[in-house]
Amino acid sequence: MQMTDGELYAACEQQRDQAREERDGAYRERARLVALVAGGLAEQAVVAPALDVDEPGWQILYATLHGRQCSWHYSPRDADLIEHLEHVPADDPRAQWDGHTTEAKYEHIDHLARALGTPGPF
């Protein structure tokens, strides 16, 4: 049985909506974990408006983890996860990106994760 154009369009819309929900769910999981780390392990954590994103409501969480800055963008739909952290203006000195790359950030996080699982100082 062949689909009509309307049925085909509706099926595509449904698949797109499902993919968007799965993507947003994955970002929400990441956002929860970052908020947990920033709230409990960071020496410093601040949230500032994301001036590099054209859509309103985006924010950046800047966290200092064992002496190094890590940062993540937060969409407006995940803002509730970081509302308890200190919010500062975009020009606050603590909210200035230090130039770290995503790769360097996650290498540092991997090192910290291994170190936290090892007895003694790291």
N, C-alpha and C positions, 0 to 999 in steps of 0.2 A: 504494500500500500504506500502510495506516494503522498508526501506532505504538501499541503498548500503553502503558498508563500507566507501567509499569516502564521501558520503552525510552525514553519521553519524559523521565522523571525522570533516567535515566542520561545522556542527551544533554545535558540542562540542567546536570547536575553537571560533565560534561566541559567544556562551554563556560565555566562559572564557574571551574573550575580553570585553564583556559587563560588566561582574562582575569587571574586572580590572578598567574599566572606572568609574564605580560607586564608587569603593573604592578610586581611586585617586581623584575623585571629592569631596568625603567627607573629605579626608585629605587636599585638597586645601582649602575647607571652613574653616577648623580648622586653617590652616596656616594663612589665611587672618585675622581671629579674633585675633590670638596670635600676629601677626605683629601690628595690630591696638592697642592692649593693651600695648605692649612693647613700641611702639612709642609715646603713649600718657599718660599712667598711671604709667609706671615704673619709679622708682627713678633712676635706672641704667639699661641699656640693652646693651649687647655686643654679638657678634656672633663669634664663633671660629670653627675651623675644628673639625669634629667628629672623633676622633681617634679610637673610639670603633666600628665603622662601616667599614666593609671590602670594600664596594663599594666606589669609588672615588666621591668627590663632596658633600658628606653629611656634614652638619654643625649643630651646637647646638646653640640655642638662650638662653642666660642666662639673666633673667630679675629679678630685685629686686622689689617686689610688697609689699608695706607697711612693709618694713623691712625684708622680707623673700624671699629667692631665689626660683624661679620657672624656669624650663628649658624644652625645647622641641627640638627634632631632626627635622631637615629640609632636605627634599630630594633635590637633584639638580634641579628637575623640579619646585620646589617652591622657589628657591633661589631669584628670582626676587622680591619676597614680602618682603625680609629683606635686600635688597642691600643698603637701605638708613641708616641702623643702623651701628654703629661702629664695624668694623671687627678687631679682635685681634688674635694673635697666641694662640695656644692651651695651652701654659704655662703661659699665662697672669693670674695674681692673680684673676681677675674678672671673669675668665672663668673656675673656679674650682668648680666642683660639690660638694655641701655641704652634700650630702647623703640623701636628701629628697626623699621620695617615691612618686609614682604617686598619691596614695591615699591622702597623706598629702598635696601634691600640690593642688589637686582639692578641698580638704576641705578648705584650705586657700582661694582659689579663690571663693568658695561658700560664705564664710564669707565676703569677700570683696564685692561681688555682692550685698548681702543683706545690708551691711553697706552703700554702695553707694546709695541705694534706700531709706535710712532713713535720715531724716533731722538731722543736728547737727554733732558734731565730733564723730568718732568711735574710 
